[in-house]
């Protein structure tokens, strides 16, 4: 179960990075539709993390991950968002969000390839399509913002 705990904790960190990143993005754009979308994704990441934290506890982990990490944020592409948001350039913000989402999709794929308990696998399997859909939506918006 130690390996599963690491996998779940890594997903929780990834989700917390996304939650923070989308919150920053929402605060940085003027477009009300983008602001609402980023806020929704931030809330979604928070809900997903809470579900995984509950599952980790159910599996016997006493202290599941509760935060993002600076090294994780750097690795996951969200750290560059900080430098981009000050300019308020929607295309640049969307591009940075997409990079963070690329990482989230990869982390979910890796988790699904790992040896998870049936309950944990089910949760990750239910969340993954929504993570993938968010990634694809952000990519489409980024591409549209270019032109």
Phi and psi in degrees as GROMACS dihedral restraints (atoms count N, CA, C in turn):
[ dihedral_restraints ]
;  ai    aj    ak    al  type     phi  dphi    fc
    3     4     5     6     1   -59.0    20    10
    4     5     6     7     1   -44.0    20    10
    6     7     8     9     1   -61.7    20    10
    7     8     9    10     1   -44.1    20    10
    9    10    11    12     1   -61.2    20    10
   10    11    12    13     1   -41.6    20    10
   12    13    14    15     1   -59.2    20    10
   13    14    15    16     1   -40.9    20    10
   15    16    17    18     1   -63.9    20    10
   16    17    18    19     1   -42.1    20    10
   18    19    20    21     1   -63.0    20    10
   19    20    21    22     1   -47.3    20    10
   21    22    23    24     1   -64.7    20    10
   22    23    24    25     1   -44.2    20    10
   24    25    26    27     1   -60.1    20    10
   25    26    27    28     1   -39.1    20    10
   27    28    29    30     1   -64.6    20    10
   28    29    30    31     1   -41.0    20    10
   30    31    32    33     1   -64.2    20    10
   31    32    33    34     1   -41.0    20    10
   33    34    35    36     1   -61.7    20    10
   34    35    36    37     1   -44.8    20    10
   36    37    38    39     1   -59.8    20    10
   37    38    39    40     1   -44.0    20    10
   39    40    41    42     1   -59.3    20    10
   40    41    42    43     1   -43.9    20    10
   42    43    44    45     1   -66.1    20    10
   43    44    45    46     1   -40.0    20    10
   45    46    47    48     1   -65.9    20    10
   46    47    48    49     1   -39.2    20    10
   48    49    50    51     1   -59.7    20    10
   49    50    51    52     1   -44.9    20    10
   51    52    53    54     1   -64.5    20    10
   52    53    54    55     1   -41.8    20    10
   54    55    56    57     1   -57.6    20    10
   55    56    57    58     1   -49.5    20    10
   57    58    59    60     1   -65.2    20    10
   58    59    60    61     1   -43.1    20    10
   60    61    62    63     1   -63.6    20    10
   61    62    63    64     1   -46.0    20    10
   63    64    65    66     1   -66.7    20    10
   64    65    66    67     1   -33.8    20    10
   66    67    68    69     1   -63.9    20    10
   67    68    69    70     1   -45.8    20    10
   69    70    71    72     1   -60.2    20    10
   70    71    72    73     1   -43.8    20    10
   72    73    74    75     1   -62.4    20    10
   73    74    75    76     1   -43.1    20    10
   75    76    77    78     1   -61.0    20    10
   76    77    78    79     1   -37.4    20    10
   78    79    80    81     1   -74.9    20    10
   79    80    81    82     1   -13.5    20    10
   81    82    83    84     1  -103.6    20    10
   82    83    84    85     1   -14.6    20    10
   84    85    86    87     1  -101.6    20    10
   85    86    87    88     1   152.9    20    10
   87    88    89    90     1   -93.8    20    10
   88    89    90    91     1   -28.4    20    10
   90    91    92    93     1   -61.8    20    10
   91    92    93    94     1   116.1    20    10
   93    94    95    96     1   -60.2    20    10
   94    95    96    97     1   -36.2    20    10
   96    97    98    99     1   -66.2    20    10
   97    98    99   100     1   -43.4    20    10
   99   100   101   102     1   -66.1    20    10
  100   101   102   103     1   -41.9    20    10
  102   103   104   105     1   -55.8    20    10
  103   104   105   106     1   -47.4    20    10
  105   106   107   108     1   -65.9    20    10
  106   107   108   109     1   -41.8    20    10
  108   109   110   111     1   -62.5    20    10
  109   110   111   112     1   -48.2    20    10
  111   112   113   114     1   -62.2    20    10
  112   113   114   115     1   -39.6    20    10
  114   115   116   117     1   -63.4    20    10
  115   116   117   118     1   -42.5    20    10
  117   118   119   120     1   -61.3    20    10
  118   119   120   121     1   -44.1    20    10
  120   121   122   123     1   -66.3    20    10
  121   122   123   124     1   -36.2    20    10
  123   124   125   126     1   -62.2    20    10
  124   125   126   127     1   -45.9    20    10
  126   127   128   129     1   -62.9    20    10
  127   128   129   130     1   -41.3    20    10
  129   130   131   132     1   -59.7    20    10
  130   131   132   133     1   -45.3    20    10
  132   133   134   135     1   -62.3    20    10
  133   134   135   136     1   -38.6    20    10
  135   136   137   138     1   -62.2    20    10
  136   137   138   139     1   -46.3    20    10
  138   139   140   141     1   -62.0    20    10
  139   140   141   142     1   -45.3    20    10
  141   142   143   144     1   -61.3    20    10
  142   143   144   145     1   -42.2    20    10
  144   145   146   147     1   -62.7    20    10
  145   146   147   148     1   -42.4    20    10
  147   148   149   150     1   -61.3    20    10
  148   149   150   151     1   -41.9    20    10
  150   151   152   153     1   -62.0    20    10
  151   152   153   154     1   -44.3    20    10
  153   154   155   156     1   -69.2    20    10
  154   155   156   157     1   -35.2    20    10
  156   157   158   159     1   -63.0    20    10
  157   158   159   160     1   -42.0    20    10
  159   160   161   162     1   -62.4    20    10
  160   161   162   163     1   -42.7    20    10
  162   163   164   165     1   -64.8    20    10
  163   164   165   166     1   -40.9    20    10
  165   166   167   168     1   -60.9    20    10
  166   167   168   169     1   -42.1    20    10
  168   169   170   171     1   -64.3    20    10
  169   170   171   172     1   -41.4    20    10
  171   172   173   174     1   -61.1    20    10
  172   173   174   175     1   -32.4    20    10
  174   175   176   177     1   -82.5    20    10
  175   176   177   178     1     0.3    20    10
  177   178   179   180     1   103.2    20    10
  178   179   180   181     1    -0.5    20    10
  180   181   182   183     1   -76.3    20    10
  181   182   183   184     1   125.0    20    10
  183   184   185   186     1   -79.8    20    10
  184   185   186   187     1   -32.1    20    10
  186   187   188   189     1  -133.1    20    10
  187   188   189   190     1    77.2    20    10
  189   190   191   192     1   -65.3    20    10
  190   191   192   193     1   158.1    20    10
  192   193   194   195     1   -53.7    20    10
  193   194   195   196     1   141.7    20    10
  195   196   197   198     1  -127.9    20    10
  196   197   198   199     1    -6.7    20    10
  198   199   200   201     1  -133.0    20    10
  199   200   201   202     1   170.0    20    10
  201   202   203   204     1   -87.1    20    10
  202   203   204   205     1   174.5    20    10
  204   205   206   207     1  -130.9    20    10
  205   206   207   208     1   148.3    20    10
  207   208   209   210     1   -61.1    20    10
  208   209   210   211     1   -44.8    20    10
  210   211   212   213     1   -67.2    20    10
  211   212   213   214     1   -37.1    20    10
  213   214   215   216     1   -64.6    20    10
  214   215   216   217     1   -43.2    20    10
  216   217   218   219     1   -62.8    20    10
  217   218   219   220     1   -40.1    20    10
  219   220   221   222     1   -62.9    20    10
  220   221   222   223     1   -49.7    20    10
  222   223   224   225     1   -61.4    20    10
  223   224   225   226     1   -36.0    20    10
  225   226   227   228     1   -88.8    20    10
  226   227   228   229     1     2.0    20    10
  228   229   230   231     1    87.2    20    10
  229   230   231   232     1    -1.9    20    10
  231   232   233   234     1   -80.7    20    10
  232   233   234   235     1   -20.9    20    10
  234   235   236   237     1   -64.6    20    10
  235   236   237   238     1   -33.7    20    10
  237   238   239   240     1   -68.5    20    10
  238   239   240   241     1   -17.9    20    10
  240   241   242   243     1   -58.8    20    10
  241   242   243   244     1   -37.7    20    10
  243   244   245   246     1   -56.2    20    10
  244   245   246   247     1   -40.2    20    10
  246   247   248   249     1   -77.2    20    10
  247   248   249   250     1   -24.3    20    10
  249   250   251   252     1   -85.2    20    10
  250   251   252   253     1   -35.1    20    10
  252   253   254   255     1   -63.7    20    10
  253   254   255   256     1   -29.2    20    10
  255   256   257   258     1   -62.5    20    10
  256   257   258   259     1   -29.3    20    10
  258   259   260   261     1   -80.2    20    10
  259   260   261   262     1   -21.1    20    10
  261   262   263   264     1    70.3    20    10
  262   263   264   265     1    13.5    20    10
  264   265   266   267     1   -72.8    20    10
  265   266   267   268     1   109.9    20    10
  267   268   269   270     1   -59.1    20    10
  268   269   270   271     1   -41.5    20    10
  270   271   272   273     1   -62.4    20    10
  271   272   273   274     1   -44.6    20    10
  273   274   275   276     1   -64.5    20    10
  274   275   276   277     1   -40.4    20    10
  276   277   278   279     1   -64.9    20    10
  277   278   279   280     1   -44.4    20    10
  279   280   281   282     1   -62.0    20    10
  280   281   282   283     1   -39.9    20    10
  282   283   284   285     1   -62.5    20    10
  283   284   285   286     1   -42.1    20    10
  285   286   287   288     1   -68.1    20    10
  286   287   288   289     1   -38.8    20    10
  288   289   290   291     1   -62.5    20    10
  289   290   291   292     1   -40.8    20    10
  291   292   293   294     1   -63.9    20    10
  292   293   294   295     1   -38.4    20    10
  294   295   296   297     1   -61.4    20    10
  295   296   297   298     1   -42.5    20    10
  297   298   299   300     1   -62.4    20    10
  298   299   300   301     1   -38.3    20    10
  300   301   302   303     1   -70.8    20    10
  301   302   303   304     1   -32.9    20    10
  303   304   305   306     1   -55.2    20    10
  304   305   306   307     1   -44.8    20    10
  306   307   308   309     1   -65.8    20    10
  307   308   309   310     1   -41.5    20    10
  309   310   311   312     1   -61.0    20    10
  310   311   312   313     1   -44.0    20    10
  312   313   314   315     1   -59.8    20    10
  313   314   315   316     1   -45.0    20    10
  315   316   317   318     1   -62.0    20    10
  316   317   318   319     1   -43.2    20    10
  318   319   320   321     1   -62.7    20    10
  319   320   321   322     1   -40.2    20    10
  321   322   323   324     1   -66.7    20    10
  322   323   324   325     1   -41.6    20    10
  324   325   326   327     1   -60.2    20    10
  325   326   327   328     1   -45.1    20    10
  327   328   329   330     1   -60.8    20    10
  328   329   330   331     1   -42.8    20    10
  330   331   332   333     1   -62.0    20    10
  331   332   333   334     1   -41.0    20    10
  333   334   335   336     1   -69.0    20    10
  334   335   336   337     1   -22.1    20    10
  336   337   338   339     1   -83.3    20    10
  337   338   339   340     1   -13.2    20    10
  339   340   341   342     1   -83.7    20    10
  340   341   342   343     1   170.9    20    10
  342   343   344   345     1   -88.9    20    10
  343   344   345   346     1    83.8    20    10
  345   346   347   348     1   -95.5    20    10
  346   347   348   349     1   155.4    20    10
  348   349   350   351     1   -64.3    20    10
  349   350   351   352     1   157.7    20    10
  351   352   353   354     1   -55.5    20    10
  352   353   354   355     1   -40.1    20    10
  354   355   356   357     1   -65.8    20    10
  355   356   357   358     1   -45.3    20    10
  357   358   359   360     1   -65.7    20    10
  358   359   360   361     1   -42.2    20    10
  360   361   362   363     1   -60.0    20    10
  361   362   363   364     1   -40.8    20    10
  363   364   365   366     1   -62.8    20    10
  364   365   366   367     1   -44.9    20    10
  366   367   368   369     1   -61.5    20    10
  367   368   369   370     1   -47.4    20    10
  369   370   371   372     1   -63.8    20    10
  370   371   372   373     1   -39.9    20    10
  372   373   374   375     1   -65.1    20    10
  373   374   375   376     1   -34.0    20    10
  375   376   377   378     1   -73.6    20    10
  376   377   378   379     1   -35.7    20    10
  378   379   380   381     1   -77.6    20    10
  379   380   381   382     1   -33.9    20    10
  381   382   383   384     1   -55.6    20    10
  382   383   384   385     1   -45.9    20    10
  384   385   386   387     1   -60.4    20    10
  385   386   387   388     1   -33.2    20    10
  387   388   389   390     1   -72.4    20    10
  388   389   390   391     1   -36.7    20    10
  390   391   392   393     1   -63.1    20    10
  391   392   393   394     1   -45.9    20    10
  393   394   395   396     1   -63.8    20    10
  394   395   396   397     1   -41.5    20    10
  396   397   398   399     1   -64.0    20    10
  397   398   399   400     1   -40.5    20    10
  399   400   401   402     1   -62.3    20    10
  400   401   402   403     1   -44.6    20    10
  402   403   404   405     1   -57.3    20    10
  403   404   405   406     1   -48.8    20    10
  405   406   407   408     1   -66.1    20    10
  406   407   408   409     1   -37.0    20    10
  408   409   410   411     1   -65.6    20    10
  409   410   411   412     1   -44.6    20    10
  411   412   413   414     1   -61.7    20    10
  412   413   414   415     1   -43.1    20    10
  414   415   416   417     1   -61.8    20    10
  415   416   417   418     1   -43.3    20    10
  417   418   419   420     1   -62.8    20    10
  418   419   420   421     1   -43.1    20    10
  420   421   422   423     1   -64.5    20    10
  421   422   423   424     1   -39.4    20    10
  423   424   425   426     1   -61.5    20    10
  424   425   426   427     1   -47.5    20    10
  426   427   428   429     1   -61.6    20    10
  427   428   429   430     1   -39.8    20    10
  429   430   431   432     1   -67.6    20    10
  430   431   432   433     1   -33.4    20    10
  432   433   434   435     1   -72.6    20    10
  433   434   435   436     1   -20.3    20    10
  435   436   437   438     1   -63.5    20    10
  436   437   438   439     1   -43.0    20    10
